Amino acid sequence: MQMGADGAIRGEVRAAGHQRVAHGLYRIETPEIGDWENLLRDLGALLLVLPPGAVFTHVTAARLLGWKLPALPEQVPHFAAVRGQCRPRRPGLICSRLTHDSTPSTAHGLPVDAPAEILLRAARDLGDLDLTIMVDSAARLGHIDDDAIQEILETKRPGTRRLSRVWEVHDRRAESAGETILRLFHDVLEIPTASQIDVHDDHGRWVCRADLQVLGTLDLHEYDGAVHRESAVHKRDLRRERAIASTRYRRRGFTLDDLLNHAATVMHELDRALNRPHQAERLRRWRALIDDSFYSAKGRDRVMNRWYRSTDPVVWARSA
């Protein structure tokens, strides 16, 4: 039996007062703390089964670094990267091999891979829309820059093609996953926009900052997430909308349901506002982007099936 931090135990016998983290791995039960604290303790316990020098990567590391994430399913594996041939096999743990030099760091006391490596590993699984959300957030936080991305892209490793495509359209000014989705919707519909625009009234007084402005117009397009329906936020939003109404600008709000389930209707509204003909190909491209992401059942099934196969569920019992 091997002991780790926070009372974690690696062994086949479960001790009283411990909860299971993975096959042959337990830690002290902590029902009194929140989901985030329990996640940190689970990851800390996993270090007992990971070899020295291992780092967390993919969406696990992204979560530790505070990046915005796409709409991940409730049950997502933990991701680690290791050097050498020793790759622990546990249900719920996916280990990849570190083959290139990188500069790891720590987040919340846990080892994490370099940001560019994290994005590259995510690019092997996620769709363009999902990955763009992560890239926008990493760039906004200053964790990634063009030099680091170009160094990764030059390796031509798996995932570089998707990462290159996403990096070309990323925007470090996006403040939420919803804003990224709204911007990509406009990009696919070939509607040029500018992000995070300062709005002033006719007297030059600052009114607010808007998510997107359609270039060549006074139209402001913004993402209205669930938080905007909370009482305090809703009251503030109403005051903000009245302030915008006193200017020459016109505000349109969009929800996730608009973009995912009523994209055709929204596209027709925007085409009419821009006085241009409809093109069905734009809608087909948007639906293809959604279908390859976590925002569709098809996209979720594709990635989750890939992850399930990667945990090698048949042979894990041989690696206690």
C-alpha positions as a Python dict, from the first residue, in 0.01 Angstrom:
ca = {
    (1, 'M'): (0, 0, 0),
    (2, 'Q'): (128, 346, -95),
    (3, 'M'): (27, 669, 81),
    (4, 'G'): (4, 1012, -79),
    (5, 'A'): (-99, 1366, 4),
    (6, 'D'): (-436, 1436, 170),
    (7, 'G'): (-461, 1075, 285),
    (8, 'A'): (-468, 923, -64),
    (9, 'I'): (-401, 547, -74),
    (10, 'R'): (-289, 330, -362),
    (11, 'G'): (-386, -29, -296),
    (12, 'E'): (-656, -290, -343),
    (13, 'V'): (-815, -255, 0),
    (14, 'R'): (-1039, 40, 67),
    (15, 'A'): (-983, 194, 410),
    (16, 'A'): (-1269, 320, 623),
    (17, 'G'): (-1358, 683, 553),
    (18, 'H'): (-1206, 677, 204),
    (19, 'Q'): (-1372, 720, -135),
    (20, 'R'): (-1269, 561, -463),
    (21, 'V'): (-1090, 782, -716),
    (22, 'A'): (-994, 510, -966),
    (23, 'H'): (-918, 139, -970),
    (24, 'G'): (-690, 71, -674),
    (25, 'L'): (-683, 436, -570),
    (26, 'Y'): (-869, 599, -281),
    (27, 'R'): (-866, 920, -82),
    (28, 'I'): (-1029, 1051, 231),
    (29, 'E'): (-1399, 1123, 189),
    (30, 'T'): (-1472, 1497, 180),
    (31, 'P'): (-1847, 1547, 127),
    (32, 'E'): (-1831, 1879, 311),
    (33, 'I'): (-1629, 2060, 43),
    (34, 'G'): (-1736, 2178, -304),
    (35, 'D'): (-1696, 2020, -647),
    (36, 'W'): (-1386, 2224, -730),
    (37, 'E'): (-1202, 2129, -412),
    (38, 'N'): (-1297, 1763, -460),
    (39, 'L'): (-1161, 1776, -817),
    (40, 'L'): (-827, 1910, -692),
    (41, 'R'): (-805, 1628, -438),
    (42, 'D'): (-891, 1367, -701),
    (43, 'L'): (-614, 1498, -926),
    (44, 'G'): (-372, 1508, -636),
    (45, 'A'): (-452, 1143, -561),
    (46, 'L'): (-393, 1048, -926),
    (47, 'L'): (-31, 1155, -890),
    (48, 'L'): (15, 830, -694),
    (49, 'V'): (-43, 624, -1009),
    (50, 'L'): (138, 860, -1249),
    (51, 'P'): (513, 828, -1300),
    (52, 'P'): (754, 1105, -1197),
    (53, 'G'): (751, 1400, -1436),
    (54, 'A'): (391, 1345, -1541),
    (55, 'V'): (179, 1653, -1606),
    (56, 'F'): (-190, 1715, -1652),
    (57, 'T'): (-292, 1827, -2000),
    (58, 'H'): (-589, 1867, -2238),
    (59, 'V'): (-913, 1991, -2078),
    (60, 'T'): (-793, 1884, -1732),
    (61, 'A'): (-504, 2130, -1744),
    (62, 'A'): (-722, 2393, -1912),
    (63, 'R'): (-963, 2374, -1618),
    (64, 'L'): (-676, 2409, -1371),
    (65, 'L'): (-546, 2715, -1558),
    (66, 'G'): (-887, 2881, -1550),
    (67, 'W'): (-958, 2872, -1924),
    (68, 'K'): (-1311, 2890, -2059),
    (69, 'L'): (-1426, 2551, -2180),
    (70, 'P'): (-1693, 2432, -2424),
    (71, 'A'): (-2005, 2251, -2302),
    (72, 'L'): (-1828, 1939, -2176),
    (73, 'P'): (-2036, 1639, -2067),
    (74, 'E'): (-2075, 1583, -1694),
    (75, 'Q'): (-1841, 1284, -1691),
    (76, 'V'): (-1510, 1367, -1860),
    (77, 'P'): (-1186, 1168, -1822),
    (78, 'H'): (-879, 1317, -1659),
    (79, 'F'): (-589, 1375, -1900),
    (80, 'A'): (-219, 1339, -1824),
    (81, 'A'): (101, 1323, -2027),
    (82, 'V'): (402, 1108, -1929),
    (83, 'R'): (749, 1033, -2058),
    (84, 'G'): (865, 684, -2144),
    (85, 'Q'): (662, 370, -2185),
    (86, 'C'): (494, 368, -1844),
    (87, 'R'): (137, 485, -1907),
    (88, 'P'): (-106, 387, -1629),
    (89, 'R'): (-437, 247, -1751),
    (90, 'R'): (-740, 333, -1545),
    (91, 'P'): (-1101, 398, -1646),
    (92, 'G'): (-1143, 774, -1643),
    (93, 'L'): (-771, 845, -1696),
    (94, 'I'): (-618, 900, -2041),
    (95, 'C'): (-241, 920, -2064),
    (96, 'S'): (-53, 1041, -2370),
    (97, 'R'): (322, 1034, -2423),
    (98, 'L'): (548, 1338, -2390),
    (99, 'T'): (771, 1328, -2697),
    (100, 'H'): (887, 1690, -2720),
    (101, 'D'): (1058, 1924, -2479),
    (102, 'S'): (827, 2170, -2309),
    (103, 'T'): (824, 2387, -2000),
    (104, 'P'): (566, 2257, -1753),
    (105, 'S'): (433, 2465, -1467),
    (106, 'T'): (201, 2423, -1171),
    (107, 'A'): (-157, 2532, -1112),
    (108, 'H'): (-321, 2490, -771),
    (109, 'G'): (-15, 2291, -670),
    (110, 'L'): (-57, 2040, -953),
    (111, 'P'): (177, 1990, -1253),
    (112, 'V'): (41, 2109, -1588),
    (113, 'D'): (187, 2097, -1937),
    (114, 'A'): (286, 2405, -2139),
    (115, 'P'): (-20, 2591, -2277),
    (116, 'A'): (67, 2525, -2641),
    (117, 'E'): (102, 2153, -2570),
    (118, 'I'): (-232, 2154, -2388),
    (119, 'L'): (-402, 2307, -2692),
    (120, 'L'): (-233, 2067, -2932),
    (121, 'R'): (-354, 1764, -2739),
    (122, 'A'): (-706, 1909, -2724),
    (123, 'A'): (-693, 1973, -3100),
    (124, 'R'): (-663, 1598, -3161),
    (125, 'D'): (-1006, 1537, -3011),
    (126, 'L'): (-1219, 1851, -3015),
    (127, 'G'): (-1396, 2022, -3301),
    (128, 'D'): (-1299, 2366, -3430),
    (129, 'L'): (-1571, 2545, -3232),
    (130, 'D'): (-1476, 2377, -2902),
    (131, 'L'): (-1107, 2441, -2955),
    (132, 'T'): (-1163, 2806, -3047),
    (133, 'I'): (-1328, 2865, -2710),
    (134, 'M'): (-1017, 2732, -2535),
    (135, 'V'): (-775, 2921, -2760),
    (136, 'D'): (-961, 3251, -2715),
    (137, 'S'): (-951, 3211, -2338),
    (138, 'A'): (-584, 3107, -2324),
    (139, 'A'): (-488, 3407, -2539),
    (140, 'R'): (-703, 3645, -2331),
    (141, 'L'): (-529, 3532, -2012),
    (142, 'G'): (-189, 3581, -2174),
    (143, 'H'): (-99, 3212, -2146),
    (144, 'I'): (-26, 3173, -2518),
    (145, 'D'): (114, 3388, -2795),
    (146, 'D'): (194, 3359, -3162),
    (147, 'D'): (556, 3253, -3108),
    (148, 'A'): (457, 2957, -2891),
    (149, 'I'): (185, 2849, -3134),
    (150, 'Q'): (412, 2877, -3438),
    (151, 'E'): (678, 2668, -3265),
    (152, 'I'): (421, 2395, -3209),
    (153, 'L'): (281, 2419, -3563),
    (154, 'E'): (625, 2374, -3714),
    (155, 'T'): (647, 2025, -3563),
    (156, 'K'): (366, 1901, -3792),
    (157, 'R'): (247, 1671, -3513),
    (158, 'P'): (-109, 1536, -3503),
    (159, 'G'): (-348, 1819, -3430),
    (160, 'T'): (-138, 2098, -3581),
    (161, 'R'): (-366, 2138, -3883),
    (162, 'R'): (-674, 2203, -3668),
    (163, 'L'): (-481, 2422, -3423),
    (164, 'S'): (-346, 2631, -3712),
    (165, 'R'): (-695, 2677, -3854),
    (166, 'V'): (-833, 2785, -3517),
    (167, 'W'): (-541, 3014, -3436),
    (168, 'E'): (-607, 3207, -3758),
    (169, 'V'): (-956, 3304, -3638),
    (170, 'H'): (-900, 3336, -3263),
    (171, 'D'): (-979, 3659, -3078),
    (172, 'R'): (-818, 3732, -2743),
    (173, 'R'): (-1087, 3991, -2669),
    (174, 'A'): (-1364, 3731, -2626),
    (175, 'E'): (-1476, 3723, -2264),
    (176, 'S'): (-1692, 3409, -2266),
    (177, 'A'): (-1760, 3091, -2456),
    (178, 'G'): (-2090, 3239, -2573),
    (179, 'E'): (-1915, 3540, -2726),
    (180, 'T'): (-1680, 3309, -2914),
    (181, 'I'): (-1973, 3108, -3053),
    (182, 'L'): (-2155, 3427, -3158),
    (183, 'R'): (-1845, 3560, -3335),
    (184, 'L'): (-1790, 3232, -3519),
    (185, 'F'): (-2156, 3236, -3626),
    (186, 'H'): (-2099, 3575, -3788),
    (187, 'D'): (-1774, 3457, -3944),
    (188, 'V'): (-1941, 3156, -4104),
    (189, 'L'): (-2224, 3379, -4228),
    (190, 'E'): (-1959, 3611, -4377),
    (191, 'I'): (-2066, 3908, -4165),
    (192, 'P'): (-1755, 4108, -4065),
    (193, 'T'): (-1751, 4223, -3703),
    (194, 'A'): (-1532, 4398, -3448),
    (195, 'S'): (-1515, 4271, -3091),
    (196, 'Q'): (-1549, 4452, -2759),
    (197, 'I'): (-1650, 4790, -2900),
    (198, 'D'): (-1677, 5096, -2675),
    (199, 'V'): (-2013, 5265, -2733),
    (200, 'H'): (-2042, 5645, -2689),
    (201, 'D'): (-2346, 5870, -2714),
    (202, 'D'): (-2375, 6177, -2939),
    (203, 'H'): (-2197, 6387, -2676),
    (204, 'G'): (-1899, 6154, -2660),
    (205, 'R'): (-1992, 6005, -2324),
    (206, 'W'): (-1905, 5639, -2276),
    (207, 'V'): (-2218, 5422, -2252),
    (208, 'C'): (-2100, 5061, -2247),
    (209, 'R'): (-1885, 4801, -2416),
    (210, 'A'): (-2058, 4574, -2667),
    (211, 'D'): (-1964, 4219, -2764),
    (212, 'L'): (-1972, 4272, -3141),
    (213, 'Q'): (-2038, 4550, -3388),
    (214, 'V'): (-2128, 4465, -3745),
    (215, 'L'): (-1875, 4658, -3950),
    (216, 'G'): (-2022, 4931, -4168),
    (217, 'T'): (-2334, 4954, -3952),
    (218, 'L'): (-2443, 5075, -3610),
    (219, 'D'): (-2571, 4729, -3516),
    (220, 'L'): (-2448, 4582, -3188),
    (221, 'H'): (-2481, 4204, -3152),
    (222, 'E'): (-2441, 4050, -2808),
    (223, 'Y'): (-2459, 3711, -2647),
    (224, 'D'): (-2724, 3680, -2375),
    (225, 'G'): (-2632, 3386, -2155),
    (226, 'A'): (-2828, 3239, -1867),
    (227, 'V'): (-2657, 3475, -1621),
    (228, 'H'): (-2841, 3765, -1784),
    (229, 'R'): (-3173, 3628, -1660),
    (230, 'E'): (-3069, 3650, -1295),
    (231, 'S'): (-3261, 3923, -1116),
    (232, 'A'): (-2975, 4160, -1032),
    (233, 'V'): (-2807, 4115, -1370),
    (234, 'H'): (-3137, 4153, -1556),
    (235, 'K'): (-3207, 4487, -1385),
    (236, 'R'): (-2861, 4613, -1478),
    (237, 'D'): (-2908, 4490, -1835),
    (238, 'L'): (-3236, 4681, -1869),
    (239, 'R'): (-3067, 5004, -1761),
    (240, 'R'): (-2788, 4932, -2008),
    (241, 'E'): (-3033, 4868, -2292),
    (242, 'R'): (-3211, 5196, -2221),
    (243, 'A'): (-2876, 5375, -2235),
    (244, 'I'): (-2796, 5216, -2572),
    (245, 'A'): (-3143, 5310, -2700),
    (246, 'S'): (-3058, 5675, -2638),
    (247, 'T'): (-2771, 5649, -2891),
    (248, 'R'): (-2768, 5585, -3265),
    (249, 'Y'): (-2675, 5221, -3208),
    (250, 'R'): (-2915, 4929, -3239),
    (251, 'R'): (-2871, 4631, -3010),
    (252, 'R'): (-2965, 4271, -3090),
    (253, 'G'): (-2932, 3996, -2831),
    (254, 'F'): (-2877, 3628, -2915),
    (255, 'T'): (-2908, 3320, -2695),
    (256, 'L'): (-2739, 2984, -2732),
    (257, 'D'): (-3074, 2837, -2835),
    (258, 'D'): (-3093, 3093, -3119),
    (259, 'L'): (-2752, 2992, -3250),
    (260, 'L'): (-2791, 2616, -3213),
    (261, 'N'): (-3157, 2543, -3278),
    (262, 'H'): (-3285, 2840, -3478),
    (263, 'A'): (-2982, 2929, -3687),
    (264, 'A'): (-3182, 2945, -4011),
    (265, 'T'): (-3426, 3196, -3865),
    (266, 'V'): (-3145, 3412, -3727),
    (267, 'M'): (-2956, 3394, -4058),
    (268, 'H'): (-3262, 3518, -4246),
    (269, 'E'): (-3306, 3803, -3996),
    (270, 'L'): (-2947, 3915, -4045),
    (271, 'D'): (-2962, 3880, -4422),
    (272, 'R'): (-3271, 4102, -4431),
    (273, 'A'): (-3102, 4357, -4204),
    (274, 'L'): (-2801, 4362, -4438),
    (275, 'N'): (-3023, 4364, -4748),
    (276, 'R'): (-2845, 4070, -4905),
    (277, 'P'): (-2967, 3741, -5056),
    (278, 'H'): (-2976, 3419, -4856),
    (279, 'Q'): (-2715, 3155, -4927),
    (280, 'A'): (-2794, 2807, -4799),
    (281, 'E'): (-2427, 2710, -4809),
    (282, 'R'): (-2358, 2943, -4516),
    (283, 'L'): (-2612, 2763, -4304),
    (284, 'R'): (-2472, 2423, -4406),
    (285, 'R'): (-2123, 2531, -4296),
    (286, 'W'): (-2254, 2647, -3959),
    (287, 'R'): (-2444, 2325, -3899),
    (288, 'A'): (-2135, 2123, -3989),
    (289, 'L'): (-1936, 2323, -3734),
    (290, 'I'): (-2197, 2255, -3466),
    (291, 'D'): (-2225, 1886, -3555),
    (292, 'D'): (-1851, 1845, -3495),
    (293, 'S'): (-1870, 2005, -3149),
    (294, 'F'): (-1991, 1930, -2797),
    (295, 'Y'): (-2296, 2143, -2877),
    (296, 'S'): (-2458, 1857, -3068),
    (297, 'A'): (-2539, 1498, -2972),
    (298, 'K'): (-2342, 1378, -3274),
    (299, 'G'): (-2032, 1571, -3172),
    (300, 'R'): (-2053, 1463, -2807),
    (301, 'D'): (-2090, 1098, -2903),
    (302, 'R'): (-1792, 1118, -3138),
    (303, 'V'): (-1556, 1254, -2873),
    (304, 'M'): (-1687, 1049, -2581),
    (305, 'N'): (-1658, 726, -2782),
    (306, 'R'): (-1302, 818, -2870),
    (307, 'W'): (-1222, 886, -2506),
    (308, 'Y'): (-1388, 566, -2391),
    (309, 'R'): (-1177, 363, -2632),
    (310, 'S'): (-865, 548, -2515),
    (311, 'T'): (-914, 429, -2156),
    (312, 'D'): (-872, 70, -2279),
    (313, 'P'): (-1164, -57, -2069),
    (314, 'V'): (-1096, -425, -2144),
    (315, 'V'): (-741, -450, -2004),
    (316, 'W'): (-740, -196, -1721),
    (317, 'A'): (-779, -462, -1450),
    (318, 'R'): (-432, -599, -1534),
    (319, 'S'): (-266, -275, -1413),
    (320, 'A'): (-360, -258, -1045),
}
